[in-house]
């Protein structure tokens, strides 16, 4: 796994947390996060950080 050290997700074909290639930018990312605990923790952390920025629940 390559480590992504930037704060910006600049390539939707790779995981922003580990740098692995994704099968697709949408469902492939969700599948990848579901199958990789370190990336899931990072995604959950990100989601918790932005939760207050969005009104109500979001579909993503």
SERO-511716 format. One line per field, with one value per residue: x, y negated, z of N, C-alpha, C, O in turn; residue in one letter. Coordinates in steps of 0.05 Angstrom, whole numbers, plus 5000, padded with zeros to 4 digits. Atoms other than C-alpha are relative to their C-alpha. Last residue first. Layout:
N
nu: (X | ...)
nv: (Y | ...)
nw: (Z | ...)
cau: (X | ...)
cav: (Y | ...)
caw: (Z | ...)
cu: (X | ...)
cv: (Y | ...)
cw: (Z | ...)
ou: (X | ...)
ov: (Y | ...)
ow: (Z | ...)
residuo: (A | ...)
***
This chain:
60
nu: (4975 | 5003 | 4993 | 4983 | 5013 | 5026 | 5023 | 5001 | 5013 | 5029 | 5017 | 4990 | 5007 | 5029 | 5006 | 4989 | 5019 | 5024 | 4994 | 4996 | 5027 | 5013 | 4986 | 5005 | 4975 | 4981 | 5013 | 5002 | 4973 | 4991 | 5016 | 4990 | 4974 | 5004 | 5023 | 4999 | 5015 | 5013 | 5028 | 5018 | 5007 | 4988 | 4977 | 4988 | 4986 | 5010 | 4984 | 4994 | 5022 | 5004 | 4997 | 5004 | 5019 | 5027 | 5012 | 4993 | 5006 | 5012 | 4986 | 5017)
nv: (4989 | 4974 | 5002 | 4978 | 4973 | 5000 | 4993 | 5019 | 5025 | 4996 | 5017 | 5028 | 5013 | 5004 | 5022 | 5024 | 5007 | 5010 | 5026 | 5018 | 5005 | 5020 | 5026 | 5013 | 5008 | 4978 | 4978 | 5008 | 5001 | 4972 | 4989 | 5012 | 4989 | 4975 | 5000 | 5023 | 5023 | 4990 | 4993 | 5004 | 4976 | 5002 | 4982 | 4993 | 5023 | 5006 | 4989 | 4972 | 4983 | 4979 | 5011 | 4975 | 5002 | 5005 | 5026 | 5020 | 5026 | 5019 | 5025 | 5024)
nw: (5008 | 5013 | 5028 | 5009 | 5001 | 4987 | 5017 | 5023 | 4991 | 4994 | 5017 | 5001 | 4974 | 5000 | 5018 | 4988 | 4978 | 5012 | 5011 | 4977 | 4988 | 5017 | 4996 | 4975 | 4989 | 4999 | 4984 | 4972 | 4990 | 4996 | 4977 | 4975 | 4995 | 4986 | 4982 | 4981 | 5010 | 5023 | 4995 | 5023 | 5017 | 5027 | 5003 | 4975 | 4989 | 4973 | 4978 | 5006 | 4991 | 5020 | 5027 | 5016 | 5022 | 4988 | 5006 | 4980 | 5012 | 4982 | 5001 | 5000)
cau: (4548 | 4473 | 4479 | 4445 | 4420 | 4453 | 4525 | 4585 | 4574 | 4587 | 4653 | 4700 | 4659 | 4664 | 4740 | 4748 | 4702 | 4744 | 4809 | 4781 | 4754 | 4823 | 4857 | 4803 | 4806 | 4749 | 4692 | 4737 | 4754 | 4681 | 4661 | 4717 | 4699 | 4626 | 4644 | 4712 | 4717 | 4760 | 4805 | 4881 | 4915 | 4941 | 4931 | 4884 | 4861 | 4846 | 4862 | 4820 | 4790 | 4858 | 4870 | 4846 | 4877 | 4910 | 4974 | 5014 | 4982 | 5015 | 5026 | 5000)
cav: (4805 | 4794 | 4738 | 4731 | 4665 | 4599 | 4610 | 4576 | 4611 | 4679 | 4655 | 4680 | 4743 | 4761 | 4751 | 4796 | 4848 | 4846 | 4854 | 4912 | 4944 | 4936 | 4972 | 5026 | 5043 | 5083 | 5033 | 4976 | 5012 | 5029 | 4956 | 4932 | 4981 | 4960 | 4889 | 4876 | 4944 | 5007 | 4968 | 4967 | 4964 | 4896 | 4911 | 4856 | 4820 | 4887 | 4884 | 4875 | 4810 | 4776 | 4709 | 4725 | 4666 | 4668 | 4699 | 4755 | 4813 | 4877 | 4932 | 5000)
caw: (5007 | 5017 | 5068 | 5135 | 5160 | 5142 | 5125 | 5157 | 5224 | 5192 | 5161 | 5215 | 5228 | 5154 | 5154 | 5215 | 5184 | 5120 | 5159 | 5199 | 5135 | 5102 | 5160 | 5160 | 5087 | 5056 | 5069 | 5046 | 4981 | 4968 | 4979 | 4934 | 4879 | 4884 | 4866 | 4835 | 4803 | 4810 | 4857 | 4853 | 4921 | 4945 | 5019 | 5044 | 4981 | 4948 | 4874 | 4811 | 4839 | 4830 | 4865 | 4935 | 4971 | 5040 | 5012 | 5044 | 5007 | 5031 | 4981 | 5000)
cu: (5013 | 5026 | 4999 | 5005 | 5019 | 4987 | 4975 | 4976 | 4998 | 4986 | 4970 | 4982 | 5009 | 4991 | 4970 | 4994 | 5009 | 4980 | 4975 | 5005 | 5003 | 4972 | 4987 | 5015 | 4997 | 5026 | 5020 | 4988 | 5000 | 5028 | 5008 | 4986 | 5012 | 5027 | 4999 | 4977 | 5001 | 4982 | 4987 | 4972 | 4982 | 4994 | 5012 | 5025 | 5016 | 5015 | 4988 | 5018 | 5004 | 4978 | 4995 | 4999 | 4998 | 4979 | 4972 | 4988 | 5005 | 4997 | 4986 | 5018)
cv: (5019 | 5013 | 5028 | 4997 | 5021 | 5027 | 5000 | 5004 | 4979 | 4974 | 5001 | 4982 | 4971 | 4987 | 4994 | 4975 | 4975 | 4992 | 4987 | 4971 | 4982 | 4993 | 4977 | 4974 | 4984 | 4994 | 5023 | 5022 | 4993 | 5001 | 5029 | 5011 | 4989 | 5013 | 5026 | 5000 | 4979 | 4979 | 5011 | 5009 | 4992 | 5024 | 4999 | 5017 | 5006 | 4976 | 4992 | 5013 | 5030 | 5019 | 5021 | 4991 | 5027 | 5000 | 4998 | 4972 | 4979 | 4973 | 4980 | 4975)
cw: (5018 | 4992 | 4988 | 4970 | 4992 | 4997 | 5016 | 4982 | 4978 | 5008 | 5007 | 4984 | 5000 | 5026 | 5001 | 4983 | 5015 | 5022 | 4988 | 4991 | 5024 | 5011 | 4983 | 5004 | 5025 | 5014 | 5004 | 5018 | 5030 | 5012 | 5006 | 5024 | 5025 | 5007 | 5016 | 5020 | 5021 | 4987 | 4974 | 5008 | 4977 | 4982 | 4973 | 4996 | 5026 | 5011 | 5027 | 5021 | 4993 | 5010 | 4978 | 4971 | 4986 | 4979 | 5013 | 4994 | 5022 | 4986 | 5019 | 5000)
ou: (5035 | 5026 | 5001 | 4990 | 5043 | 4983 | 4974 | 4970 | 4984 | 4963 | 4955 | 4979 | 4995 | 4974 | 4962 | 4985 | 4993 | 4968 | 4970 | 4994 | 4986 | 4963 | 4984 | 5003 | 4989 | 5042 | 5017 | 4997 | 5013 | 5033 | 5012 | 4999 | 5025 | 5029 | 5009 | 4979 | 5006 | 4979 | 4995 | 4969 | 4966 | 5003 | 5035 | 5045 | 5032 | 5040 | 4974 | 5024 | 4987 | 4984 | 4993 | 4979 | 5018 | 4955 | 4960 | 4995 | 4992 | 5016 | 4962 | 5036)
ov: (5029 | 5035 | 5048 | 4983 | 5017 | 5037 | 5010 | 4987 | 4959 | 4970 | 4986 | 4958 | 4954 | 4969 | 4970 | 4955 | 4958 | 4970 | 4963 | 4952 | 4964 | 4970 | 4955 | 4955 | 4960 | 5012 | 5037 | 5026 | 5005 | 5016 | 5036 | 5017 | 5003 | 5027 | 5027 | 4989 | 4984 | 4979 | 5002 | 5029 | 4974 | 5024 | 5009 | 5013 | 4990 | 4975 | 4972 | 5037 | 5046 | 5036 | 5014 | 4981 | 5040 | 5000 | 5019 | 4953 | 4979 | 4962 | 4981 | 4972)
ow: (5012 | 4981 | 5003 | 4956 | 4992 | 4975 | 5038 | 4966 | 4981 | 5001 | 4996 | 4991 | 5012 | 5025 | 5003 | 4993 | 5022 | 5020 | 4992 | 5002 | 5027 | 5010 | 4993 | 5013 | 5024 | 5019 | 5024 | 5040 | 5046 | 5031 | 5029 | 5044 | 5041 | 5027 | 5038 | 5041 | 5044 | 4962 | 4952 | 5022 | 4980 | 4959 | 4969 | 5010 | 5034 | 5010 | 5029 | 5019 | 5002 | 5028 | 4955 | 4961 | 4980 | 4985 | 5019 | 5008 | 5042 | 4974 | 5021 | 5017)
residuo: (X | X | X | X | X | X | X | X | X | X | X | X | X | X | X | X | X | X | X | X | X | X | X | X | X | X | X | X | X | X | X | X | X | X | X | X | X | X | X | X | X | X | X | X | X | X | X | X | X | X | X | X | X | X | X | X | X | X | X | X)
***
